[in-house]
Amino acid sequence: MSQTATVAAAPGAGAGPISTEHFDVLIVGAGISGIGGAYHLSTQCPDKTFVVLEGLESFGGTWLMHKYPGIRSDSDLYTFGYRFKPWTGAPIATADEIRKYMGEVIEDNDLDRHIRYGHRITNATWSSAINTWTIDAIRTDTNEHVRFTTNFLWMCQGYYRHSQGYTPDWPGLDRYQGRIVHPQTWPDDLDLAGKQVIVIGSGATAATLVPAIAGDCAHVTVLQRSPTYFWTGRNANELADTLRELDINEEWIHEIVRRKVLHDQQVITQLSFDEPELVKHELIEGVRSFLGPDYDVEKHFTPQYRPWRQRLAFVPDGDLFQGIKSGKASMVTDEIESFTEHGILLKSGEELSADVIITATGFNLSVLGDIEFTIDDKPLVFNDTITYRGMMFTGVPNMAWVFGYFRASWTLRADLIGDFVCRLLSHMAELGASRVTPTLRASDAQLPVLAWMDPENFNPGYLMRGMHLLPQRLDAPEWQHSQDYWVEKDSLPAADLDDGCLTYE
């Protein structure tokens, strides 16, 4: 149970005192990371009180907020699903299927009583005098100001700004007379039946959206500045199907298939570094097998960068390519000169006409949910910190942050961080410590300070645009965000909590 106290109102909160609830741990966000964190706390630290604050009206995060047609995972659910909850459906799942799965986790583990929906956090303040975070929030249903205090803050809010997607400031944008839509804020009243549609971008969102709308539109043109790598396959898992035919327990199936998928992903990822031309050839030939020998695969589906330098977009059953082959969709590889009244003028001189233009151009990176953070009355400048294992930060006490993998499923790291946080909380209890703060050791001071991610390693647009917002790293395993699940699955559980990187008080 929480503890409740009455304190003076915060500045701007209106007249009269407000009540404050206290919890041992406060989780921000009820998406895939937050629900996972709540499960780990309830099972590994059952003595801890906790609350989950979610700004939206229900759980799901990405899978609740995104409403565009065809919204689905781009990771298989045997690894995107939690390790503790068997997945029994097709590997690539719709948003509704993922939310149903998450709802079962909430119901099966009695987590709903810990979640407060419609709570938009405005600021978080740490006081070393009392070793406590104070969290101010607004209830979106009543506009009431509410306050929470907590010993430990667990940020599970995701990594992009929910309110608005990224749309470049193209010349002439205001001249266009048709409708412009970003998939992240898909309107309920949009009717594409019989319309000429341009989708700008060719990443995972476009690969999902185009097959879902191509059947309704008169035609869909996918306009890309440069090609993206796609990989294809059946939306089924033969090993899982075989094990089910043998009447194997679903928990066993989940673990066996999960290990097989992770093994195969490790092989392909390593191969993309060791023999990139071989992987590139195989990926492009997979596209060619759908579009045929006469299609210009070199122009439209042959990227200039090596595989896995940006995220691979999965096309289940080749549905995007089937739409292109049928003539319902087409690819144009060119750059935008300007928008016109009726469409887009390309640098080649060609003009594309459209009734609707959909900007599948990515999102805006958001660090710490755009919440205003203060540490002992000083504003937190997040990019002045050094990350501890991609989850904690120098000078920031009693806080963990979930940021998943780029080359593997996000949830794999959410589970690992869940274990780590629970182990850390138990260790603090054993030490009798009220505060833990990542602190550089004397030997670490000799290491050069580097950007959060090496662009030669991974360089999607949203990361490059927002790198200046992110913490920095050092060239040491303890002080960076590893992208290698296959290393971290062993190194994080074995991490020494008393190696000097963490200061306890």
C-alpha positions in Angstrom: 0.0 0.0 0.0 1.1 3.6 -0.6 1.6 6.1 2.1 -0.4 9.4 1.8 0.4 12.8 3.2 -0.8 16.3 2.7 1.6 19.0 1.6 1.4 22.6 0.3 0.4 23.0 -3.3 3.0 23.3 -6.0 3.5 26.6 -7.7 0.8 27.1 -10.3 -1.2 24.2 -9.0 -4.0 26.3 -7.6 -5.1 27.2 -4.1 -5.1 24.7 -1.3 -3.0 21.7 -0.3 -2.6 18.6 -2.4 -2.2 15.0 -1.2 1.0 13.2 -1.9 1.3 9.4 -2.2 4.6 7.7 -1.6 5.8 4.4 -3.2 9.1 2.6 -3.0 9.3 2.5 -6.8 7.5 4.6 -9.4 7.4 3.4 -13.0 6.7 5.9 -15.8 4.8 4.4 -18.7 2.5 1.4 -19.2 3.9 0.3 -22.5 5.8 -2.9 -23.2 8.7 -1.8 -20.9 6.5 -0.5 -18.0 4.3 -3.6 -17.8 7.3 -5.7 -17.9 8.9 -3.7 -15.1 5.8 -4.0 -13.0 5.8 -7.8 -13.5 9.5 -8.1 -12.5 8.9 -5.9 -9.4 5.9 -7.9 -8.3 7.7 -11.2 -8.6 11.3 -10.4 -7.7 10.7 -7.6 -5.1 7.3 -8.4 -3.7 8.0 -6.4 -0.6 8.3 -3.1 -2.6 5.3 -0.9 -3.1 5.1 0.6 -6.6 2.9 2.6 -8.9 2.8 2.9 -12.7 1.9 6.3 -14.1 0.6 6.4 -17.7 -0.3 9.5 -19.7 -2.6 7.7 -22.1 -6.1 6.3 -21.3 -5.0 2.7 -21.2 -1.9 0.4 -21.5 0.0 -0.4 -24.6 2.1 2.6 -25.4 3.1 2.4 -29.1 0.4 -0.2 -29.6 -2.3 2.0 -28.3 -1.2 5.3 -29.7 -0.6 4.3 -33.3 -3.8 3.9 -35.3 -2.7 3.8 -38.9 -3.9 0.9 -41.0 -2.0 -2.3 -40.8 0.0 -1.4 -37.6 2.0 -4.4 -36.6 5.3 -5.5 -35.0 8.5 -5.5 -37.0 10.0 -8.0 -34.6 8.9 -11.5 -34.1 6.8 -12.0 -30.9 8.8 -14.9 -29.7 11.5 -12.3 -28.8 9.4 -9.2 -28.7 7.1 -10.9 -26.3 8.2 -11.3 -22.7 10.4 -14.2 -21.7 7.9 -15.1 -18.9 4.7 -15.1 -21.1 4.5 -17.6 -24.0 3.4 -16.2 -27.4 1.1 -18.6 -29.2 0.2 -16.6 -32.4 1.9 -15.8 -35.7 5.4 -14.3 -35.3 4.5 -10.9 -36.7 1.5 -9.6 -34.7 -1.0 -6.7 -35.1 -1.3 -3.9 -32.5 -4.5 -5.4 -31.3 -2.9 -8.8 -30.8 0.0 -7.3 -28.9 -2.3 -5.3 -26.6 -4.4 -8.5 -25.9 -1.2 -10.2 -24.9 -0.2 -7.4 -22.6 -3.7 -7.3 -21.1 -3.3 -11.0 -20.2 0.0 -10.2 -18.5 -1.7 -7.4 -16.5 -4.7 -9.6 -15.6 -2.7 -12.8 -14.8 -0.4 -10.9 -12.4 -3.0 -8.5 -10.8 -1.1 -5.5 -12.1 -4.0 -3.3 -12.9 -4.4 -2.1 -9.3 -0.9 -0.6 -9.6 -1.5 1.4 -12.8 -2.9 5.0 -12.9 -4.0 6.0 -16.4 -4.4 9.5 -17.6 -1.5 10.9 -15.5 0.7 13.2 -17.5 3.9 13.9 -15.6 5.2 17.5 -15.8 8.3 17.4 -13.7 10.5 15.2 -11.5 12.6 16.6 -8.7 15.3 14.8 -6.7 16.3 15.8 -3.2 19.5 14.4 -1.7 18.4 15.7 1.7 15.7 13.1 1.9 16.8 10.7 -0.9 13.5 11.0 -2.6 12.0 11.8 -6.0 9.0 14.1 -6.2 6.8 13.6 -9.2 4.2 16.1 -10.3 1.5 15.1 -12.7 -1.8 16.3 -14.2 -4.8 14.0 -14.4 -6.0 14.3 -18.0 -9.6 13.6 -17.1 -10.0 16.3 -14.4 -7.0 18.6 -15.0 -6.2 18.0 -11.3 -2.6 18.4 -10.1 -1.4 15.3 -8.3 1.9 14.5 -6.6 3.9 11.3 -5.8 7.1 10.7 -4.0 9.3 7.7 -4.5 12.6 6.2 -3.5 13.4 4.9 -7.0 12.3 6.1 -10.4 12.1 3.7 -13.3 11.7 5.4 -16.7 9.8 3.2 -19.1 8.3 5.9 -21.3 9.8 5.0 -24.6 12.1 7.1 -26.8 10.0 9.2 -29.2 7.6 12.1 -28.8 4.0 10.8 -28.9 2.3 14.1 -29.7 3.9 14.7 -33.1 5.9 12.7 -35.7 8.8 14.0 -37.7 8.0 15.8 -40.9 10.8 17.7 -42.8 10.2 21.3 -43.7 10.0 20.8 -47.4 9.8 23.9 -49.7 6.3 24.8 -50.7 4.6 22.6 -48.1 1.9 25.2 -47.6 1.1 25.3 -51.3 -0.3 21.7 -51.4 -4.1 21.7 -51.6 -4.6 18.1 -50.6 -4.3 16.5 -47.2 -1.1 15.7 -45.5 -1.1 13.0 -42.8 1.7 11.6 -40.5 1.0 8.0 -39.6 1.8 8.7 -35.9 -1.3 11.0 -35.7 -3.6 9.1 -38.1 -7.0 10.9 -38.3 -10.2 8.9 -37.7 -12.0 10.6 -40.7 -9.4 9.8 -43.4 -11.0 8.0 -46.3 -8.6 6.8 -48.9 -11.0 4.9 -51.1 -10.3 5.7 -54.8 -7.7 8.3 -53.9 -4.2 8.8 -55.4 -1.8 8.6 -52.5 1.9 9.3 -52.0 3.7 7.7 -49.1 7.0 9.5 -48.4 9.5 7.1 -46.8 10.3 3.4 -47.1 11.0 2.2 -43.6 9.1 -0.1 -41.4 6.1 2.1 -41.2 5.7 2.4 -44.9 6.3 -1.3 -45.3 3.4 -1.9 -43.0 1.1 0.9 -44.2 1.3 0.5 -47.9 0.0 -3.1 -48.1 -2.9 -2.2 -45.8 -4.1 0.7 -47.9 -3.2 -0.4 -51.4 -6.4 -2.4 -51.9 -8.6 0.7 -51.2 -6.6 3.4 -53.0 -6.7 4.1 -56.7 -2.9 3.9 -56.5 -0.1 4.3 -53.9 3.2 5.7 -54.8 6.0 5.1 -52.4 8.5 8.0 -52.7 11.9 7.4 -51.2 15.1 9.4 -51.2 17.2 6.2 -51.0 16.4 2.5 -50.7 15.9 0.5 -47.6 16.9 -3.1 -46.9 13.9 -5.4 -46.6 13.8 -9.1 -45.6 10.9 -11.4 -46.3 9.5 -14.6 -45.0 6.4 -16.4 -44.1 4.5 -15.1 -41.1 4.8 -18.4 -39.4 7.3 -20.4 -37.5 7.8 -24.0 -38.7 9.5 -25.1 -35.5 6.7 -23.8 -33.3 4.1 -25.4 -35.6 5.9 -28.7 -35.4 6.3 -28.6 -31.6 2.5 -27.8 -31.3 1.7 -30.8 -33.5 3.7 -32.9 -31.0 1.6 -31.4 -28.2 4.6 -29.8 -26.4 3.8 -27.5 -23.5 3.5 -23.8 -24.7 6.1 -22.7 -22.1 8.6 -25.1 -23.6 7.7 -24.1 -27.2 8.2 -20.4 -26.3 11.6 -21.0 -24.8 12.8 -23.3 -27.6 11.6 -21.2 -30.4 12.9 -18.0 -28.7 16.3 -19.5 -28.5 16.3 -20.7 -32.1 15.2 -17.2 -33.3 17.9 -15.5 -31.2 20.5 -18.0 -32.5 19.6 -17.3 -36.1 19.5 -13.5 -35.5 23.0 -13.7 -34.0 24.4 -15.5 -37.0 22.8 -13.0 -39.4 23.9 -10.0 -37.4 27.5 -11.2 -37.2 27.5 -12.0 -40.8 26.4 -8.5 -41.7 29.7 -7.3 -40.1 31.9 -10.1 -41.4 30.5 -10.6 -44.9 28.2 -7.6 -45.6 28.2 -8.2 -49.4 26.9 -11.7 -48.9 24.1 -10.5 -46.7 23.3 -7.6 -49.0 23.1 -10.1 -52.0 20.7 -12.4 -50.1 18.4 -9.6 -49.0 18.2 -8.1 -52.5 17.6 -11.5 -54.1 14.8 -12.0 -51.7 13.1 -8.9 -53.0 13.8 -9.9 -56.6 12.2 -13.3 -56.1 8.8 -11.4 -55.7 9.3 -8.7 -58.3 10.9 -10.7 -61.0 14.0 -10.3 -63.2 12.7 -7.3 -65.2 12.0 -5.0 -62.2 14.7 -2.4 -61.4 15.8 -3.8 -58.1 19.1 -2.0 -58.3 17.5 1.4 -58.3 14.7 0.9 -55.8 15.9 -1.8 -53.4 19.7 -1.6 -53.3 20.9 0.6 -50.4 24.3 2.2 -50.4 25.0 1.3 -46.7 25.8 -2.1 -45.3 23.0 -4.3 -43.8 22.1 -3.5 -40.2 23.6 -0.1 -40.2 19.9 0.8 -40.1 17.1 -1.4 -38.9 15.9 -4.0 -41.4 12.3 -3.8 -42.3 10.5 -7.2 -42.3 7.8 -7.8 -45.0 5.8 -10.8 -44.0 4.8 -13.0 -46.9 6.2 -10.3 -49.2 3.0 -8.3 -49.0 4.6 -5.0 -50.0 6.2 -6.5 -53.1 3.0 -8.3 -54.0 1.2 -4.9 -54.0 3.9 -3.5 -56.4 3.8 -6.5 -58.7 0.0 -6.2 -58.9 0.3 -2.5 -60.0 -1.6 -1.2 -56.9 1.6 0.4 -55.6 4.8 1.6 -57.2 8.2 2.8 -56.0 9.8 6.1 -57.0 13.4 6.8 -55.9 14.1 10.5 -56.1 14.5 13.7 -54.0 11.9 16.3 -53.4 12.4 19.7 -55.0 9.2 21.2 -53.6 5.6 20.6 -53.0 3.1 22.0 -55.6 -0.6 22.6 -55.4 -1.4 19.1 -56.6 1.5 17.1 -55.4 5.3 16.9 -55.4 7.9 18.2 -57.9 10.9 15.9 -57.9 14.5 17.0 -58.5 14.4 14.9 -61.7 11.7 17.2 -63.0 8.9 14.7 -62.7 5.8 15.8 -60.8 3.7 13.3 -58.8 0.0 14.2 -58.2 -1.8 13.0 -55.1 -5.1 13.6 -53.3 -3.4 12.6 -50.0 0.3 12.6 -49.0 1.4 10.4 -46.1 4.7 11.4 -44.4 6.1 8.1 -43.1 9.3 10.1 -42.3 10.0 8.9 -38.8 9.6 10.4 -35.4 11.2 12.9 -33.0 13.5 11.5 -30.3 12.3 12.3 -26.8 14.6 11.7 -23.9 13.0 11.1 -20.5 9.5 11.8 -21.9 10.1 15.5 -22.2 9.7 15.7 -18.4 11.5 18.6 -16.7 14.1 17.0 -14.4 15.8 18.7 -11.4 18.6 17.3 -9.2 19.0 19.2 -5.9 17.5 22.4 -7.4 19.7 22.2 -10.6 18.1 21.4 -13.9 19.3 18.1 -15.3 21.2 18.5 -18.6 20.8 14.9 -19.8 23.5 15.0 -22.5 26.1 16.2 -19.9 25.9 12.8 -18.2 27.7 9.6 -19.0 25.5 6.5 -19.3 26.1 3.5 -17.0 25.3 0.4 -19.1 22.7 2.4 -21.1 20.3 2.5 -18.2 21.6 4.8 -15.5 23.5 8.1 -15.6 26.3 9.8 -13.8 25.1 12.3 -11.2 21.5 11.0 -11.4 20.6 9.1 -8.2 18.1 6.3 -7.9 16.9 6.2 -11.5 16.9 3.6 -14.3 15.9 4.1 -17.9 14.8 1.5 -20.4 16.2 1.8 -23.9 16.1 -1.3 -25.9 18.0 -2.8 -28.8 18.1 -1.7 -32.4 19.2 -5.0 -33.9 17.1 -7.2 -31.7 13.7 -6.9 -30.0 13.2 -4.1 -27.6 11.7 -6.3 -24.9 14.8 -8.5 -24.7 16.6 -5.6 -23.0 13.5 -4.5 -21.0 13.6 -8.0 -19.4 17.3 -7.8 -18.7 17.0 -4.3 -17.2 14.0 -5.5 -15.1 16.3 -8.2 -13.6 19.1 -5.7 -13.0 16.9 -3.1 -11.3 15.4 -5.7 -9.0 18.9 -7.0 -8.1 20.1 -3.5 -7.5 17.1 -2.7 -5.2 17.8 -5.9 -3.2 21.5 -5.1 -3.0 20.7 -1.6 -1.7 18.5 -3.1 1.0 21.3 -5.5 2.0 23.7 -2.6 2.3 21.2 -0.4 4.1 21.7 2.2 1.3 19.1 4.9 0.5 20.9 6.2 -2.6 22.8 4.8 -5.5 24.5 7.1 -8.1 26.7 6.1 -11.1 30.1 7.7 -10.6 33.1 7.6 -12.8 36.1 5.9 -11.2 39.6 7.6 -11.3 40.7 5.2 -14.1 37.6 6.1 -16.2 38.6 9.8 -16.3 41.4 8.9 -18.8 38.9 7.6 -21.3 37.7 9.9 -24.2 34.0 11.0 -24.0 32.1 9.8 -27.1 28.6 10.3 -28.5 25.8 7.9 -27.4 26.1 5.8 -30.6 28.8 5.5 -33.2 27.2 6.5 -36.6 29.4 3.9 -38.3 27.7 1.3 -36.1 24.1 2.4 -36.4 22.7 5.6 -37.9 18.9 5.9 -38.4 17.7 9.5 -39.1 15.9 9.9 -35.7 19.0 9.0 -33.8 21.3 11.3 -35.9 18.8 14.2 -35.5 18.5 13.7 -31.7 22.0 12.6 -30.7 22.7 15.9 -29.1 19.9 15.2 -26.6 21.3 11.8 -25.4 23.9 11.0 -22.7 27.5 10.4 -23.7 29.5 7.2 -23.4 33.0 6.0 -22.7 34.9 3.3 -24.6 34.3 0.7 -21.8 31.5 -1.8 -21.3 30.3 -0.2 -18.1 29.9 3.2 -19.7 28.0 2.6 -22.9 24.7 1.2 -24.3 25.6 -2.1 -25.9 23.7 -3.2 -29.0 24.7 -6.8 -28.5 22.0 -8.8 -26.7 24.1 -11.9 -27.1 26.8 -10.3 -24.9 24.5 -8.5 -22.5 22.4 -11.6 -21.7 25.4 -12.8 -19.8 27.2 -9.6 -18.8 24.3 -7.8 -17.2 23.3 -10.6 -14.8 27.0 -10.9 -13.9 27.7 -7.2 -13.6 29.5 -6.5 -10.3 27.4 -4.0 -8.3 30.4 -3.2 -6.1 33.0 -2.5 -8.8 33.2 1.2 -8.0 30.9 2.4 -10.8 28.0 2.8 -8.4 28.3 4.9 -5.3 26.0 3.9 -2.4 25.0 6.2 0.5 
